[in-house]
Amino acid sequence: MGTRNQTSPREMLEDERQQVLARLQGLREAVQVEVDTDPEEGDPEVYQREKNLALIAALEGEMLSIESALRAIKSGTYGICERCGEPIPPERLEVRPEATLCVKCQTEVERLLRRGIMRPRTGRR
């Protein structure tokens, strides 16, 4: 925890953004390789490709969250819940610097998403 406490939220988010970009680039390159097999055979290459596509989708969502948090820093609203307007506890921001929702609102949004009452938005958390 020591080094993270000494780093500004902007620096943490920029570092995280660079790491996610690097992982995305590697996964996208891996997906570009053509797989020439019969998908019904249960080929490991097809499985790995599908896994990589799922990872890409997850990382793209993470990137949207990071960029949303960076915009909040720029606009002066970082650390304020986008949903209820209450401050996000510093402990949450230390663990998830990209968080744009407090724990209560994040829990409620996830519950609504699971029930199909709410649709995912493009720039999460």
Residue pairs with C-beta under 8 A, 6 or more apart in sequence:
1 94
4 12
4 94
5 94
7 15
9 69
9 73
9 78
9 79
9 93
9 97
10 70
10 73
12 97
13 66
13 69
13 70
13 73
13 97
13 98
14 70
16 66
16 97
16 98
17 63
17 66
17 67
17 70
20 59
20 62
20 63
20 66
21 63
23 55
23 59
24 56
24 59
24 60
24 63
27 52
27 55
27 56
27 59
28 56
30 48
30 49
30 52
31 49
31 52
31 53
31 56
35 43
35 45
35 46
35 49
37 43
37 45
37 46
39 46
61 124
62 98
64 122
64 123
64 124
65 98
65 99
65 100
65 123
65 124
65 125
66 98
67 123
68 98
68 100
68 123
68 124
68 125
69 78
69 97
69 98
69 99
69 100
72 78
72 79
72 80
72 82
72 100
79 87
79 88
79 90
79 93
80 86
80 87
80 88
81 87
81 88
81 100
81 101
81 102
81 105
82 100
82 101
82 105
83 101
83 102
83 105
83 108
83 109
84 102
84 104
84 105
86 102
87 102
88 99
88 100
88 101
88 102
89 102
89 103
92 99
92 102
92 103
93 99
96 125
98 125
99 106
99 125
100 125
101 109
101 125
106 125
109 118
112 118
113 119
113 120
